[in-house]
Amino acid sequence: MVTREQADALLRTYNPNEALVHHAYCVEETMRAFAQEYGHDPQYWSLVGLLHDIDWGMFPEEHCKKAPELLSQIDVDEAFVHAVCSHGWGICSDIKPEHFMEKVLYTIDELTGLVYATALMRPEKMQGMSVKSVKKKWASKGFAAGVNRDLITGGAEMLGIELPHIIQLTIDAMTEASEKIGL
């Protein structure tokens, strides 16, 4: 299995923009939190989160299509590649998230962006953030307009997990990693 250091090096090779790296770190830590919460392998899940946008930085027009080729440079299995490609389902990929890990990634990818944007508007950033504060920003369609709220809601439905719990777990993961993610 690939090490985190190898995965991070590959991520940075194809995503030189620090904002993209911070996003990858947000998803990495949130995936780790979900794996721990639901009894799965946190290292594996976090690496899937770290590399989910491997092709976005240099190949945005081929997002989720170029990923298998880039991921072939490191030691990851087919389930890893499938999870990465399925997170763009309905947007840039026709690979549907089937497994629990894939559904979590599909759901929290956009959600981490909303939570991050919410943190940027707060003097205390991640500290003390609540589900209520995220939901308030969620309701403002002009705020973080690029975040697909329907996708998040649909992902929560696929998971069968209440949205407030998903938001809280995401907040907790990102709060714990606030220095790592630039907050």
DRENLOGU-643807 format. One record per atom (N, C-alpha, C): residue number from 1; residue in one letter; x, y negated, z. Coordinates in nm, 2 decimals, always signed. Atoms other than C-alpha are relative to their C-alpha. Example, Ala and Ser with C-alpha at 12.3 -4.5 7.8 and 13.67 -1.06 7.14 Angstrom:
2
PT num residuo      u      v      w
PT   1       a  +0.09  +0.12  +0.00
PT   1       a  +1.23  +0.45  +0.78
PT   1       a  +0.09  -0.12  +0.00
PT   2       s  -0.09  +0.11  +0.00
PT   2       s  +1.37  +0.11  +0.71
PT   2       s  -0.08  -0.11  +0.08
END
This chain:
183
PT num residuo      u      v      w
PT   1       m  +0.09  +0.12  +0.00
PT   1       m  +0.00  +0.00  +0.00
PT   1       m  +0.09  -0.12  +0.00
PT   2       v  -0.07  +0.13  +0.01
PT   2       v  +0.11  -0.35  -0.08
PT   2       v  +0.01  -0.07  +0.14
PT   3       t  -0.01  +0.07  -0.13
PT   3       t  +0.24  -0.56  +0.21
PT   3       t  -0.07  -0.14  -0.02
PT   4       r  +0.06  +0.14  +0.01
PT   4       r  +0.09  -0.90  +0.29
PT   4       r  +0.09  -0.09  -0.06
PT   5       e  -0.10  +0.09  +0.05
PT   5       e  +0.41  -1.07  +0.20
PT   5       e  +0.01  +0.02  -0.16
PT   6       q  +0.01  -0.03  +0.14
PT   6       q  +0.40  -0.90  -0.15
PT   6       q  -0.12  -0.06  -0.06
PT   7       a  +0.13  +0.06  +0.05
PT   7       a  +0.04  -1.00  -0.19
PT   7       a  +0.00  -0.15  -0.01
PT   8       d  -0.01  +0.15  +0.00
PT   8       d  +0.11  -1.36  -0.09
PT   8       d  +0.09  -0.05  -0.11
PT   9       a  -0.09  +0.04  +0.11
PT   9       a  +0.40  -1.38  -0.33
PT   9       a  -0.07  +0.01  -0.14
PT  10       l  +0.07  -0.01  +0.12
PT  10       l  +0.18  -1.26  -0.61
PT  10       l  -0.11  -0.10  -0.02
PT  11       l  +0.10  +0.11  +0.00
PT  11       l  -0.10  -1.50  -0.52
PT  11       l  +0.06  -0.13  -0.04
PT  12       r  -0.07  +0.13  +0.02
PT  12       r  +0.14  -1.79  -0.52
PT  12       r  +0.06  -0.01  -0.14
PT  13       t  -0.06  +0.00  +0.14
PT  13       t  +0.29  -1.68  -0.86
PT  13       t  -0.11  -0.05  -0.09
PT  14       y  +0.11  +0.04  +0.10
PT  14       y  -0.05  -1.73  -1.03
PT  14       y  -0.09  -0.11  +0.05
PT  15       n  +0.08  +0.11  -0.06
PT  15       n  -0.20  -1.99  -0.80
PT  15       n  +0.09  -0.10  +0.07
PT  16       p  -0.09  +0.10  -0.06
PT  16       p  +0.05  -2.27  -0.75
PT  16       p  -0.06  -0.11  +0.08
PT  17       n  +0.07  +0.10  -0.07
PT  17       n  -0.21  -2.51  -0.62
PT  17       n  -0.03  +0.04  +0.15
PT  18       e  +0.02  -0.03  -0.14
PT  18       e  -0.21  -2.53  -0.24
PT  18       e  -0.14  +0.01  +0.05
PT  19       a  +0.14  -0.01  -0.03
PT  19       a  -0.58  -2.58  -0.22
PT  19       a  -0.06  +0.14  -0.03
PT  20       l  +0.04  -0.13  +0.04
PT  20       l  -0.63  -2.25  -0.40
PT  20       l  +0.05  +0.10  +0.10
PT  21       v  -0.07  -0.09  -0.10
PT  21       v  -0.39  -2.08  -0.16
PT  21       v  -0.08  -0.01  +0.14
PT  22       h  +0.08  +0.02  -0.12
PT  22       h  -0.59  -2.23  +0.14
PT  22       h  -0.13  +0.08  -0.01
PT  23       h  +0.13  -0.08  +0.02
PT  23       h  -0.91  -2.09  -0.01
PT  23       h  +0.02  +0.15  +0.02
PT  24       a  -0.03  -0.14  -0.01
PT  24       a  -0.75  -1.75  -0.05
PT  24       a  +0.02  +0.04  +0.15
PT  25       y  -0.02  -0.03  -0.14
PT  25       y  -0.64  -1.77  +0.32
PT  25       y  -0.13  +0.00  +0.08
PT  26       c  +0.14  +0.00  -0.07
PT  26       c  -1.00  -1.86  +0.43
PT  26       c  -0.07  +0.13  -0.03
PT  27       v  +0.07  -0.12  +0.04
PT  27       v  -1.14  -1.56  +0.24
PT  27       v  +0.08  +0.12  +0.07
PT  28       e  -0.08  -0.10  -0.06
PT  28       e  -0.85  -1.34  +0.37
PT  28       e  -0.04  +0.02  +0.15
PT  29       e  +0.02  -0.01  -0.15
PT  29       e  -0.92  -1.42  +0.74
PT  29       e  -0.15  +0.03  +0.02
PT  30       t  +0.14  -0.03  -0.02
PT  30       t  -1.30  -1.40  +0.70
PT  30       t  -0.02  +0.15  -0.03
PT  31       m  +0.01  -0.14  +0.03
PT  31       m  -1.27  -1.06  +0.53
PT  31       m  +0.06  +0.09  +0.12
PT  32       r  -0.05  -0.07  -0.11
PT  32       r  -1.05  -0.95  +0.82
PT  32       r  -0.10  +0.01  +0.12
PT  33       a  +0.10  +0.01  -0.11
PT  33       a  -1.31  -1.06  +1.07
PT  33       a  -0.12  +0.09  -0.02
PT  34       f  +0.11  -0.09  +0.03
PT  34       f  -1.59  -0.87  +0.89
PT  34       f  +0.04  +0.14  +0.01
PT  35       a  -0.05  -0.13  -0.01
PT  35       a  -1.38  -0.56  +0.87
PT  35       a  +0.01  +0.04  +0.15
PT  36       q  -0.01  -0.03  -0.15
PT  36       q  -1.31  -0.57  +1.25
PT  36       q  -0.14  +0.01  +0.06
PT  37       e  +0.14  +0.00  -0.06
PT  37       e  -1.68  -0.65  +1.33
PT  37       e  -0.07  +0.13  -0.04
PT  38       y  +0.08  -0.11  +0.05
PT  38       y  -1.81  -0.36  +1.12
PT  38       y  +0.08  +0.13  -0.01
PT  39       g  -0.08  -0.12  -0.02
PT  39       g  -1.53  -0.10  +1.19
PT  39       g  +0.07  +0.05  -0.13
PT  40       h  -0.07  -0.04  +0.12
PT  40       h  -1.34  -0.10  +0.86
PT  40       h  +0.15  -0.04  +0.02
PT  41       d  -0.15  +0.02  +0.00
PT  41       d  -0.96  -0.14  +0.78
PT  41       d  +0.02  -0.15  -0.02
PT  42       p  -0.02  +0.14  +0.02
PT  42       p  -0.88  -0.51  +0.85
PT  42       p  +0.11  -0.04  -0.09
PT  43       q  -0.11  +0.03  +0.08
PT  43       q  -0.55  -0.50  +0.67
PT  43       q  -0.04  +0.01  -0.15
PT  44       y  +0.04  -0.02  +0.14
PT  44       y  -0.70  -0.36  +0.35
PT  44       y  -0.10  -0.11  -0.04
PT  45       w  +0.10  +0.10  +0.03
PT  45       w  -1.00  -0.59  +0.36
PT  45       w  +0.06  -0.14  -0.02
PT  46       s  -0.06  +0.13  +0.00
PT  46       s  -0.79  -0.90  +0.43
PT  46       s  +0.09  -0.02  -0.13
PT  47       l  -0.08  +0.01  +0.12
PT  47       l  -0.56  -0.82  +0.13
PT  47       l  -0.09  -0.02  -0.12
PT  48       v  +0.10  +0.02  +0.11
PT  48       v  -0.87  -0.79  -0.10
PT  48       v  -0.04  -0.15  +0.00
PT  49       g  +0.04  +0.14  -0.01
PT  49       g  -0.97  -1.13  +0.03
PT  49       g  +0.11  -0.10  -0.05
PT  50       l  -0.11  +0.08  +0.04
PT  50       l  -0.63  -1.28  -0.02
PT  50       l  +0.02  -0.01  -0.15
PT  51       l  -0.02  -0.01  +0.15
PT  51       l  -0.61  -1.17  -0.38
PT  51       l  -0.12  -0.01  -0.08
PT  52       h  +0.12  +0.00  +0.08
PT  52       h  -0.97  -1.21  -0.48
PT  52       h  +0.00  -0.10  -0.12
PT  53       d  -0.01  +0.09  +0.11
PT  53       d  -0.89  -1.51  -0.70
PT  53       d  +0.13  +0.00  -0.07
PT  54       i  -0.13  -0.01  +0.06
PT  54       i  -0.56  -1.39  -0.83
PT  54       i  +0.01  -0.06  -0.13
PT  55       d  -0.01  +0.06  +0.13
PT  55       d  -0.64  -1.50  -1.18
PT  55       d  -0.06  -0.14  -0.02
PT  56       w  +0.07  +0.13  +0.02
PT  56       w  -0.82  -1.83  -1.11
PT  56       w  +0.10  -0.11  -0.03
PT  57       g  -0.09  +0.11  +0.02
PT  57       g  -0.52  -2.06  -1.09
PT  57       g  +0.05  -0.02  -0.14
PT  58       m  -0.06  +0.01  +0.13
PT  58       m  -0.37  -1.99  -1.43
PT  58       m  -0.09  +0.04  -0.11
PT  59       f  +0.09  -0.05  +0.10
PT  59       f  -0.66  -1.82  -1.61
PT  59       f  -0.14  -0.01  +0.04
PT  60       p  +0.14  +0.01  -0.04
PT  60       p  -0.99  -1.97  -1.50
PT  60       p  -0.10  +0.04  -0.10
PT  61       e  +0.09  -0.04  +0.10
PT  61       e  -1.15  -1.90  -1.83
PT  61       e  -0.01  +0.15  -0.01
PT  62       e  +0.00  -0.15  -0.01
PT  62       e  -1.07  -1.53  -1.77
PT  62       e  -0.01  +0.06  +0.14
PT  63       h  +0.02  -0.04  -0.14
PT  63       h  -1.16  -1.52  -1.41
PT  63       h  -0.07  +0.13  +0.02
PT  64       c  +0.05  -0.14  -0.02
PT  64       c  -1.23  -1.16  -1.29
PT  64       c  +0.02  +0.09  -0.11
PT  65       k  -0.03  -0.09  +0.12
PT  65       k  -1.12  -1.03  -1.63
PT  65       k  +0.15  +0.02  -0.01
PT  66       k  -0.14  -0.01  +0.01
PT  66       k  -0.75  -1.10  -1.61
PT  66       k  +0.06  +0.07  +0.13
PT  67       a  -0.04  -0.05  -0.13
PT  67       a  -0.73  -0.98  -1.24
PT  67       a  +0.05  +0.15  -0.01
PT  68       p  -0.06  -0.14  +0.00
PT  68       p  -0.68  -0.60  -1.32
PT  68       p  +0.14  +0.00  -0.05
PT  69       e  -0.14  +0.01  +0.06
PT  69       e  -0.37  -0.68  -1.53
PT  69       e  +0.09  -0.06  +0.11
PT  70       l  -0.09  +0.07  -0.10
PT  70       l  -0.22  -0.91  -1.26
PT  70       l  +0.01  +0.09  +0.12
PT  71       l  +0.00  -0.09  -0.11
PT  71       l  -0.31  -0.66  -0.98
PT  71       l  +0.08  +0.12  -0.03
PT  72       s  -0.08  -0.12  +0.04
PT  72       s  -0.13  -0.38  -1.17
PT  72       s  +0.14  -0.02  +0.04
PT  73       q  -0.13  +0.03  -0.03
PT  73       q  +0.19  -0.55  -1.07
PT  73       q  +0.04  +0.05  +0.15
PT  74       i  -0.03  -0.04  -0.14
PT  74       i  +0.15  -0.43  -0.71
PT  74       i  -0.08  +0.13  +0.02
PT  75       d  +0.05  -0.13  -0.03
PT  75       d  +0.04  -0.11  -0.54
PT  75       d  -0.14  -0.01  +0.06
PT  76       v  +0.13  +0.01  -0.05
PT  76       v  -0.34  -0.14  -0.51
PT  76       v  -0.08  +0.11  -0.07
PT  77       d  +0.08  -0.11  +0.06
PT  77       d  -0.61  +0.13  -0.58
PT  77       d  -0.11  -0.06  -0.08
PT  78       e  +0.12  +0.04  +0.08
PT  78       e  -0.91  +0.11  -0.81
PT  78       e  -0.11  -0.07  +0.08
PT  79       a  +0.10  +0.07  -0.08
PT  79       a  -1.14  +0.02  -0.53
PT  79       a  +0.03  -0.14  +0.03
PT  80       f  -0.05  +0.14  -0.02
PT  80       f  -0.93  -0.29  -0.46
PT  80       f  -0.03  -0.08  -0.12
PT  81       v  +0.02  +0.07  +0.12
PT  81       v  -0.95  -0.39  -0.82
PT  81       v  -0.15  -0.03  -0.02
PT  82       h  +0.14  +0.01  +0.02
PT  82       h  -1.32  -0.32  -0.84
PT  82       h  -0.06  -0.11  +0.09
PT  83       a  +0.05  +0.11  -0.09
PT  83       a  -1.39  -0.54  -0.53
PT  83       a  +0.04  -0.14  -0.05
PT  84       v  -0.04  +0.13  +0.05
PT  84       v  -1.19  -0.83  -0.67
PT  84       v  -0.08  -0.04  -0.12
PT  85       c  +0.08  +0.03  +0.12
PT  85       c  -1.37  -0.81  -1.00
PT  85       c  -0.15  -0.02  +0.02
PT  86       s  +0.14  +0.01  -0.03
PT  86       s  -1.71  -0.77  -0.85
PT  86       s  -0.04  -0.13  +0.07
PT  87       h  +0.04  +0.12  -0.07
PT  87       h  -1.70  -1.09  -0.65
PT  87       h  -0.05  -0.11  -0.09
PT  88       g  +0.05  +0.10  +0.10
PT  88       g  -1.77  -1.29  -0.97
PT  88       g  -0.13  +0.05  -0.07
PT  89       w  +0.12  -0.06  +0.06
PT  89       w  -2.09  -1.08  -1.05
PT  89       w  -0.10  -0.11  -0.03
PT  90       g  +0.11  +0.10  +0.03
PT  90       g  -2.35  -1.29  -1.23
PT  90       g  +0.05  -0.13  -0.04
PT  91       i  -0.06  +0.13  +0.04
PT  91       i  -2.11  -1.58  -1.29
PT  91       i  +0.10  +0.02  -0.11
PT  92       c  -0.10  -0.02  +0.09
PT  92       c  -1.81  -1.45  -1.47
PT  92       c  +0.04  +0.15  -0.02
PT  93       s  -0.02  -0.14  +0.01
PT  93       s  -1.83  -1.07  -1.43
PT  93       s  -0.13  +0.07  +0.00
PT  94       d  +0.12  -0.08  +0.00
PT  94       d  -2.08  -0.80  -1.50
PT  94       d  +0.01  +0.12  +0.10
PT  95       i  -0.02  -0.10  -0.09
PT  95       i  -1.94  -0.58  -1.23
PT  95       i  -0.07  -0.03  +0.13
PT  96       k  +0.08  +0.02  -0.12
PT  96       k  -2.20  -0.56  -0.95
PT  96       k  +0.07  +0.05  +0.13
PT  97       p  -0.05  -0.05  -0.12
PT  97       p  -2.09  -0.54  -0.59
PT  97       p  -0.09  +0.11  +0.05
PT  98       e  +0.07  -0.11  -0.04
PT  98       e  -2.19  -0.20  -0.47
PT  98       e  +0.03  +0.04  +0.14
PT  99       h  -0.04  -0.04  -0.13
PT  99       h  -2.00  -0.12  -0.16
PT  99       h  +0.00  -0.12  +0.10
PT 100       f  +0.01  +0.11  -0.10
PT 100       f  -2.02  -0.31  +0.17
PT 100       f  +0.11  -0.10  -0.01
PT 101       m  -0.11  +0.10  +0.01
PT 101       m  -1.68  -0.47  +0.14
PT 101       m  -0.02  -0.09  -0.12
PT 102       e  +0.03  +0.08  +0.12
PT 102       e  -1.77  -0.59  -0.21
PT 102       e  -0.11  -0.10  +0.02
PT 103       k  +0.11  +0.09  -0.03
PT 103       k  -2.09  -0.74  -0.09
PT 103       k  +0.04  -0.11  +0.10
PT 104       v  -0.05  +0.10  -0.10
PT 104       v  -1.91  -0.92  +0.20
PT 104       v  +0.08  -0.10  -0.08
PT 105       l  -0.08  +0.09  +0.07
PT 105       l  -1.66  -1.06  -0.04
PT 105       l  -0.08  -0.09  -0.09
PT 106       y  +0.09  +0.07  +0.09
PT 106       y  -1.93  -1.17  -0.29
PT 106       y  -0.07  -0.11  +0.08
PT 107       t  +0.08  +0.10  -0.08
PT 107       t  -2.12  -1.35  +0.00
PT 107       t  +0.09  -0.11  +0.06
PT 108       i  -0.08  +0.10  -0.07
PT 108       i  -1.83  -1.52  +0.18
PT 108       i  +0.09  -0.08  -0.08
PT 109       d  -0.09  +0.08  +0.08
PT 109       d  -1.63  -1.64  -0.11
PT 109       d  -0.06  -0.15  -0.01
PT 110       e  +0.06  +0.13  +0.00
PT 110       e  -1.87  -1.93  -0.16
PT 110       e  -0.02  -0.07  +0.13
PT 111       l  +0.02  +0.05  -0.13
PT 111       l  -1.95  -1.96  +0.20
PT 111       l  +0.12  -0.07  +0.07
PT 112       t  -0.12  +0.06  -0.05
PT 112       t  -1.59  -2.03  +0.30
PT 112       t  +0.02  -0.14  -0.05
PT 113       g  -0.02  +0.13  +0.06
PT 113       g  -1.59  -2.32  +0.06
PT 113       g  -0.09  -0.10  +0.07
PT 114       l  +0.09  +0.09  -0.07
PT 114       l  -1.90  -2.47  +0.23
PT 114       l  +0.05  -0.03  +0.14
PT 115       v  -0.05  +0.02  -0.14
PT 115       v  -1.75  -2.42  +0.58
PT 115       v  +0.12  -0.09  +0.00
PT 116       y  -0.12  +0.08  +0.01
PT 116       y  -1.42  -2.57  +0.47
PT 116       y  -0.04  -0.15  -0.03
PT 117       a  +0.04  +0.13  +0.03
PT 117       a  -1.59  -2.87  +0.32
PT 117       a  -0.07  -0.07  +0.12
PT 118       t  +0.06  +0.05  -0.13
PT 118       t  -1.80  -2.91  +0.64
PT 118       t  +0.11  -0.05  +0.10
PT 119       a  -0.11  +0.04  -0.09
PT 119       a  -1.48  -2.91  +0.84
PT 119       a  +0.07  -0.13  -0.04
PT 120       l  -0.07  +0.12  +0.04
PT 120       l  -1.32  -3.18  +0.63
PT 120       l  -0.08  -0.13  +0.04
PT 121       m  +0.08  +0.12  -0.03
PT 121       m  -1.61  -3.41  +0.72
PT 121       m  +0.00  -0.03  +0.15
PT 122       r  +0.01  +0.01  -0.15
PT 122       r  -1.56  -3.36  +1.10
PT 122       r  +0.14  -0.04  +0.05
PT 123       p  -0.13  +0.04  -0.06
PT 123       p  -1.29  -3.54  +1.31
PT 123       p  +0.07  +0.12  +0.07
PT 124       e  -0.06  -0.11  -0.07
PT 124       e  -1.24  -3.22  +1.51
PT 124       e  +0.02  +0.13  -0.10
PT 125       k  -0.01  -0.10  +0.10
PT 125       k  -1.23  -3.01  +1.18
PT 125       k  -0.08  +0.13  +0.04
PT 126       m  +0.07  -0.13  -0.03
PT 126       m  -1.31  -2.64  +1.27
PT 126       m  -0.04  +0.01  +0.15
PT 127       q  +0.02  -0.01  -0.14
PT 127       q  -1.31  -2.69  +1.65
PT 127       q  -0.15  -0.04  +0.03
PT 128       g  +0.13  +0.03  -0.04
PT 128       g  -1.66  -2.67  +1.79
PT 128       g  -0.11  +0.00  -0.11
PT 129       m  +0.10  +0.00  +0.11
PT 129       m  -1.83  -2.62  +1.45
PT 129       m  -0.11  +0.11  +0.04
PT 130       s  +0.11  -0.09  -0.03
PT 130       s  -2.17  -2.45  +1.48
PT 130       s  -0.07  +0.04  -0.13
PT 131       v  +0.08  -0.04  +0.11
PT 131       v  -2.40  -2.27  +1.25
PT 131       v  -0.09  -0.11  -0.04
PT 132       k  +0.09  +0.11  +0.03
PT 132       k  -2.64  -2.56  +1.28
PT 132       k  +0.07  -0.11  -0.08
PT 133       s  -0.07  +0.11  +0.08
PT 133       s  -2.38  -2.81  +1.15
PT 133       s  +0.02  +0.05  -0.15
PT 134       v  -0.02  -0.05  +0.13
PT 134       v  -2.31  -2.58  +0.85
PT 134       v  -0.14  +0.00  -0.07
PT 135       k  +0.13  +0.00  +0.06
PT 135       k  -2.68  -2.54  +0.78
PT 135       k  -0.05  -0.14  -0.03
PT 136       k  +0.04  +0.13  +0.03
PT 136       k  -2.73  -2.91  +0.80
PT 136       k  +0.07  -0.05  -0.13
PT 137       k  -0.07  +0.03  +0.12
PT 137       k  -2.47  -2.96  +0.53
PT 137       k  -0.05  +0.08  -0.12
PT 138       w  +0.06  -0.09  +0.10
PT 138       w  -2.62  -2.66  +0.34
PT 138       w  -0.12  -0.07  -0.07
PT 139       a  +0.13  +0.06  +0.05
PT 139       a  -2.95  -2.85  +0.31
PT 139       a  +0.02  -0.12  -0.09
PT 140       s  -0.03  +0.11  +0.08
PT 140       s  -2.78  -3.15  +0.15
PT 140       s  +0.06  +0.05  -0.13
PT 141       k  -0.05  -0.05  +0.13
PT 141       k  -2.76  -3.05  -0.22
PT 141       k  +0.11  -0.07  -0.06
PT 142       g  -0.11  +0.08  +0.06
PT 142       g  -2.52  -3.33  -0.30
PT 142       g  +0.13  +0.03  +0.07
PT 143       f  -0.12  -0.03  -0.07
PT 143       f  -2.27  -3.20  -0.04
PT 143       f  +0.05  +0.13  -0.05
PT 144       a  -0.07  -0.12  +0.06
PT 144       a  -2.02  -2.95  -0.18
PT 144       a  -0.09  +0.06  -0.11
PT 145       a  +0.10  -0.04  +0.11
PT 145       a  -2.25  -2.93  -0.49
PT 145       a  +0.05  +0.12  -0.08
PT 146       g  -0.05  -0.12  +0.08
PT 146       g  -2.02  -2.67  -0.65
PT 146       g  -0.02  +0.13  +0.07
PT 147       v  +0.02  -0.12  -0.07
PT 147       v  -2.11  -2.42  -0.38
PT 147       v  -0.14  +0.06  -0.03
PT 148       n  +0.12  -0.06  +0.04
PT 148       n  -2.37  -2.18  -0.50
PT 148       n  -0.07  +0.06  +0.12
PT 149       r  +0.07  -0.04  -0.12
PT 149       r  -2.61  -2.15  -0.20
PT 149       r  -0.09  +0.13  -0.03
PT 150       d  +0.09  -0.12  +0.03
PT 150       d  -2.84  -1.90  -0.38
PT 150       d  +0.09  +0.13  +0.00
PT 151       l  -0.09  -0.11  +0.00
PT 151       l  -2.54  -1.67  -0.43
PT 151       l  +0.02  +0.05  +0.14
PT 152       i  -0.02  -0.03  -0.14
PT 152       i  -2.47  -1.68  -0.06
PT 152       i  -0.12  +0.07  +0.06
PT 153       t  +0.12  -0.06  -0.05
PT 153       t  -2.83  -1.61  +0.03
PT 153       t  -0.03  +0.14  -0.06
PT 154       g  +0.02  -0.13  +0.07
PT 154       g  -2.85  -1.33  -0.23
PT 154       g  +0.10  +0.10  +0.06
PT 155       g  -0.10  -0.09  -0.06
PT 155       g  -2.53  -1.18  -0.08
PT 155       g  -0.04  +0.05  +0.13
PT 156       a  +0.04  -0.03  -0.14
PT 156       a  -2.67  -1.19  +0.27
PT 156       a  -0.12  +0.10  -0.01
PT 157       e  +0.10  -0.09  +0.02
PT 157       e  -2.98  -1.01  +0.14
PT 157       e  +0.05  +0.14  -0.04
PT 158       m  -0.06  -0.13  +0.04
PT 158       m  -2.77  -0.74  -0.03
PT 158       m  +0.06  +0.07  +0.12
PT 159       l  -0.07  -0.05  -0.12
PT 159       l  -2.58  -0.70  +0.30
PT 159       l  -0.10  +0.05  +0.10
PT 160       g  +0.10  -0.02  -0.11
PT 160       g  -2.90  -0.69  +0.51
PT 160       g  +0.05  -0.05  +0.13
PT 161       i  -0.05  +0.07  -0.12
PT 161       i  -2.73  -0.92  +0.76
PT 161       i  -0.06  -0.14  +0.00
PT 162       e  +0.05  +0.14  -0.01
PT 162       e  -2.89  -1.24  +0.89
PT 162       e  +0.10  -0.10  -0.04
PT 163       l  -0.09  +0.11  +0.05
PT 163       l  -2.74  -1.55  +0.73
PT 163       l  +0.07  -0.07  +0.12
PT 164       p  -0.07  +0.07  -0.11
PT 164       p  -2.67  -1.72  +1.07
PT 164       p  +0.12  +0.08  +0.06
PT 165       h  -0.11  -0.09  -0.05
PT 165       h  -2.46  -1.42  +1.18
PT 165       h  +0.12  -0.01  -0.10
PT 166       i  -0.11  +0.00  +0.10
PT 166       i  -2.26  -1.43  +0.85
PT 166       i  +0.07  -0.14  +0.01
PT 167       i  -0.06  +0.14  -0.01
PT 167       i  -2.20  -1.81  +0.89
PT 167       i  +0.08  +0.00  +0.13
PT 168       q  -0.07  +0.01  -0.13
PT 168       q  -2.10  -1.77  +1.26
PT 168       q  +0.14  +0.08  -0.01
PT 169       l  -0.12  -0.08  +0.02
PT 169       l  -1.85  -1.49  +1.17
PT 169       l  +0.10  -0.07  -0.08
PT 170       t  -0.08  +0.08  +0.08
PT 170       t  -1.71  -1.71  +0.90
PT 170       t  +0.07  -0.11  +0.07
PT 171       i  -0.06  +0.11  -0.08
PT 171       i  -1.67  -2.01  +1.13
PT 171       i  +0.10  +0.05  +0.10
PT 172       d  -0.10  -0.06  -0.10
PT 172       d  -1.50  -1.79  +1.39
PT 172       d  +0.13  +0.03  -0.06
PT 173       a  -0.13  -0.04  +0.06
PT 173       a  -1.25  -1.65  +1.15
PT 173       a  +0.08  -0.12  -0.05
PT 174       m  -0.07  +0.11  +0.05
PT 174       m  -1.17  -1.98  +0.99
PT 174       m  +0.05  -0.09  +0.12
PT 175       t  -0.05  +0.08  -0.11
PT 175       t  -1.14  -2.15  +1.33
PT 175       t  +0.13  +0.06  +0.06
PT 176       e  -0.12  -0.07  -0.05
PT 176       e  -0.89  -1.89  +1.45
PT 176       e  +0.12  -0.02  -0.09
PT 177       a  -0.11  +0.02  +0.10
PT 177       a  -0.69  -1.95  +1.13
PT 177       a  +0.01  -0.14  -0.04
PT 178       s  +0.01  +0.13  +0.04
PT 178       s  -0.74  -2.32  +1.12
PT 178       s  +0.14  -0.06  -0.04
PT 179       e  -0.13  +0.06  +0.04
PT 179       e  -0.37  -2.41  +1.11
PT 179       e  +0.05  +0.07  -0.14
PT 180       k  -0.04  -0.08  +0.12
PT 180       k  -0.30  -2.14  +0.84
PT 180       k  -0.08  -0.05  -0.12
PT 181       i  +0.08  +0.04  +0.11
PT 181       i  -0.58  -2.28  +0.62
PT 181       i  +0.00  -0.15  -0.02
PT 182       g  -0.02  +0.14  +0.02
PT 182       g  -0.47  -2.64  +0.65
PT 182       g  -0.10  -0.09  +0.07
PT 183       l  +0.10  +0.08  -0.08
PT 183       l  -0.73  -2.76  +0.90
PT 183       l  +0.05  -0.01  +0.14
END
